[in-house]
Amino acid sequence: MQAEIGLFDYPKFRPDLKPAPFLPMSKREMKQLGWDSCDVILVTGDAYVDHPSFGMAVIGRMLESQGFRVGIIAQPDWSSKDAFMALGRPNLFFGITAGNMDSMINRYTADRKLRSDDAYTPNNEGGKRPDRAVLIYSQRCREAYKEIPLVLGGIEASLRRIAHYDYWSDKIRRSVLPDAKGNILLFGNAERALVEVAHRLGKGESVNDLTRIRGTAVMLKEVPEDFKVVDSSRIDKPGKAMVMANPYQVESECSTGQNPAEEPAKPIRIQTSRHDAKNTVVRLPSFEKLRNDRILYAHASRVMHLETNPWSGRALVQQHAERELWVNQAPIPLTTEEMDGVFGFPYSRVPHPSYGKAKIPAYEMIKTSVNIMRGCFGGCSFCSITEHEGRVIQNRSQESIIKEMEDIRDKVPGFTGTISDLGGPTANMYRLGCSDPKAEINCRRPSCVFPKICEKLNTDHQHTIELYREARKVKGVKNVMIASGVRYDLAIESPEYVKELVTHHVGGYLKIAPEHTEKGTLDQMMKPGMGAYDKFKEMFEKYSREAGKKQYLIPYFIAAHPGCSDEDMLNLALWLKQNEFECDQVQNFYPSPMCNATAMYHSETSPLSRVKYKKRKELYVAKGDRQRRLHKALLRYHDPLNWPIIREALKDMGKANLIGERPECLIPSAEAEHINVRGTRRQSGRHGSNRFATKHPNQPDIRKDGTTNGRNAKKPKGATISPTHKPKAAGKSAGKPSNNGKPAGSRANPGNKPSAASKRKPSKPSRQGR
């Protein structure tokens, strides 16, 4: 199950190379290190922060540990080639990335409006990277040094490795590899592929010969002769529901039609895979076909997601004009020892000195946090983490994590004794995974926890509990917070974990992500029903009382998700009012490249279930500006600016009874709107109901003024916690109209009354989390 060559088993390219205090960003720094040239130059859209949460720092230090001289060109002026020649000609290759985020998501809001800020730039300054940064940087590197190989990587390249729907142009775009005229693309957390590429180029191999490396994509003239090509329609023909194969299915040979008594006995066999992943490639529909066929695009997206298992998933091939895009198998996950090595490099843990005293918001958010694992087996359809990092959790050892906490204590300027987070993509997936190695090798489920938790999934949180207890013992550390989102459907499987978390690691507020309340929408999101939320909330409040603390949950929600109707959003708004929540800083669903929900958005059908051309059940998608504004407005039902559009929608839906001054009404009538509008709009008191900020999970939780929702953040004007109306009868009557026109039980949580705890006014808002 492991790679043939370990990550640190290669001989060093330059045996005498010593770690640099910072990877050089200028020729002056190169001279101080005694270098006349760089072996590899990394071009990134982010400011250079030498910290393991920043991709270029990890990649740079990884190559440095292998004996390569690495330089960094961070946020170059892309108007000409000059900035790309600042470090001279690299000996081996340019490594190109847009940064920690897709450049289009970084630069534009979900409403396609240009952002004025950039959390990965000094002083939060916007405009320091171009649209489609990988393409632009690649063009400039080609202009600077035409013959130098271009190696593309990072989240933007990873999630655009095949033909994909692009939200900003509203069309299917080609793979970023041929568009950028790159030589090779690395996807996922690419340490293994990167090290192999560097060493093979260092030995003098041509980049054109690097075609069979896991975790890479290349352009070929034709499919290699030693591979058997299987058309994607044979795996999952459009019109056939996606049925997960049982890896332990017992097959018997089919009868030949002869007398059974005359046929010789044949042994049964265990079917593990229909095709050998080592010599079989799946042909996806070509780019030219996908750009004009949205149903075929949904099919291609589904097949791609079925082939992500690093052991049984097969290579993919997709025609782009006269050439073939070849996507190799996913990379083998790193071992714990390898993860410890990656996070144990001599990071300085601060921004490059050239930035002076400028603040980089993304760094300020994570400078005292510790990443304990990678990957996510949740498979939420709106999230791209699984497509980038994989389903298999890659864990660090407890010793490595504690060592990093000590480094933070000793190296981070102004450390106050608080570790802001011990987490990762999900806080409580540390050391969780499949308990059956054979099943894990062959499994093709997109999620281990939907529609229910797999019986083979180990949900024992004991390793995480022990880690928390050891972390609290570190000398000089006063508080250890958990700011990463908690997967509450997993947490309730371990009451001991919930008690440990609530008693010691919540600074007043804990964020979780139910995302919605309605079953139909939750099914498209691949999220659990509200029953799991209610159970976790009950446990959270119980253990908070036992600890003598007033603590509150901050649930995050998404508006305008594919499959979410106006009625669904109304039911969510009623639930929010019933439970006295007021969302601030809300955001609509953002169709990021490659995720399942983006395929839903484009195709208006679900790739999670039945897809066919004829008699197809259309999936409702809020696409127009008005519908998306309405869904967002319903999440902020308390804001008078949203009342006109909500009133109009309620009348169109036949829900005019929810307009008025009665406690069960969602918004007031137009006649009463002028009364105390100013006080209602701002409601800026610090002791009120559960107002909270909710953002799309792919966005950094950073305010425009550069502050964060972190423990040490300063509170800006217009607080995110404010009072609200207190509809005492809402729990009794608000649920009634929400089921109009629906069969009984259609809501995920019908008639749920607010508990006594949810009616209490929260104390001073927590500064915990990032």
Steps between C-alpha positions, in 0.01 A plus 500: 500500500801734518710662232801309368740778601452683828479877500838536671677201343655690207869596519542876535549687173752730671628310807657807662199732468398649835154640588464872435347733762254596225483377142651784294280752321784705347846456352640681800365226729632235261846656521485498881433125482789453259276403207567594139165358382182326614414145404127570535314831505151502648257766376201561727204735525533522880742696710783275621437391857738232627233301678365146438150635432627671183545270203810662353683479833425127523599433140811716525620341823419155361727557200765659722505188718573299183805713424357743245562874503156660503409863441159666525340768285196611699220711351704622203399790276348304212494788254832387355757222523746709702379397847522135395871540425583643844680183613647411164453179305407193708714194437209255499150653487254768598235388750183706450202542730224755552547462877295352783176586318369488147575848365143554375352415839762718663419798277122477456198458727226243444314779317796539261594836647866594529636487854689799635713292738726196502573318826821349360652839417683744731256750652208311345553684172298382202613474138838339560425193289337463157186314400587137416842549652638163389443591136650848526803393704567217255490738204749735662737218597493379138583852383787520750660162431329315219677165541457459879238238599184626670363289787149608602360433847294631789124514549423686177684252280382202703129579469528599135695195386222379266237681294294685757210740543621854563248708694650836407476450123197269531644243265705181487871574484781271397744354746733770627800293382461556121367853553813592698725303263650332804711186481354314796231565762515373858169456683414452863759536777777430257814429704550153353459608138704816552799316647499241221472767229786703650736206542434362152552839340810538715635178350460641151173337392276694265178637644323339202590156640328560836165353400432225755538680833208468742325826580593663170331592173674536163407554136565208263461443128332164557413249770791266588465159334535307826177646642150367449254783440157477665239752390339685791152402380586136575569593861202722553281535194298822491155398613619244755496584870832503680519176698806438710650158432534264795871416521410165658235399249508126436473414132426165344566409136201536269334185375574400139152366452605137529372258757635632833573145611740457207690823569813473712493678834663842493626684807343826605727803501519829681466793262730781603521699178364457149816640341859513617572860589864461397432446131148637445407857416150650498413723205292800600292684240713750310514869580329573169203281594470625857487868414169453318339225710425573865359153571814338363698735723312370808584147389870583456511666841352194666743262332794717597390490865470120483865469395665686788599203718882506504522120482212386277420820313611497138677753284280729289540616143309784336541628148572869451497570125773279346675418828424280798493629856637216713422511873691240698372322810467700821810523721555251781425673836796592716586281797505646851880507491494688169241746630721565802790565266304750291383695804838471669698709252680805646224751427562845643121524553488871405462700176810578294691797647450702179140571607619693805219578744219442251224270624398200292147408620519133404818464702356689796212252493710182513831599656423319827301211352621145438392277212475146636381315188404518132209370297127464558266205451186713542450544126277809531392578146569875526856456627816426298720379786446134416580558133827667598622324815316168465270295723776321693600684817874561523600545864792648685634339814420645838870568556524705179195707593630573849838598351329752272314649797835550670635664182206741502571584863867564424489658152176694450540865604252611763374151582255537789465136598198413284508241225218622276426162342595133497328381186493469125227473237287352781598526866395153608612269218846452651600132470155398380467280194397168357545206736526251213807544274354283222179700493694828500704394197190423294244746637356759262253667730521878468438535874560283806227676699214550251221396482611344827829423669659195336511200730868453415596854601691524825338783700703459819615848607739373766813613312359852474405504867851394600649764269290774664607390847868496407470836326367661818813385684746689276695748706420859409167413337201630695213425260450258213201593284327293231409737218472257206146390431386197699321222313222458754352180354834337579539676834175361642644151451744588780335680797840499675643708215214749513548537875876553459444753224230697677669499840847611393519622139207730424550868567130587521399415144549190286434503127333207331346472155153351462481711178121461473192364676306339212556136411481544123771764500709313758490189280645697209764640735573148630454628854324332796151597608426740781447212742880470537523876559232483771677212674836679491339822625347311792838347589678835455261678736510218755880496525515881499269506803706233673813709438328808635542687171268702279590386149316512171502326163550703183330312215604590145257490208522527121244688290404413141655153499394285202184313590389768746164648408347828617282296735807330646668835565182630662492201732863566593420865572210398724727257683756777554238735642347226712843428649584872531794495260594794283757435228740777413756502214313222317600372158331317218621166368823547305548253210869422540667280236461122508267451800176304454275794582659700218404222259146528642503875449606475136299194396189563712496132583663301778805285427439329836195312379324431173617688192344442160411695191132414478241530777765650718408656832630855485678631806393847604793741499479865606701659219359840419611804694154548649466142623847498650432835668176362640665192650771714654237745629307220670812406696506864616126529559566744788653770279241765388691541174386149406133536596369630163632205299387254769149653511466468125619138508270404789201636311599311184537182706160542665665561838372850566394381845870520597496878450388699801563587860393169655776297671473221242556739207838506329505872413280802581252657263600795285278727710690414818846503345565867571464445874842476667665395173836646595521313830380179339750522218812543708410345836863533595481406866755243608262298716217367292396201299721268302607721210795344327711518187458225242718462193552249221744231628749570223543863612733626776308635799664841484335840511570778254680706762757224538374368835385143540254311712800380699560500871734798488304694238378851572129545473407736213208738493171336410541198724407156376305439822185705548153475651195375317128475538387230743198327347390298803234323301720440199590148595132412503373668190793577273534139403141467376513688172834348409340171401234650274481296187739236636433152632525455873850460627659669200690746719817383663397640836128586501365696792823497695452740791789712621647363816547704812867535419434639154282774652770609742698805405860406423778660694781708357585366153787256484816580311577134450558346161631616172 
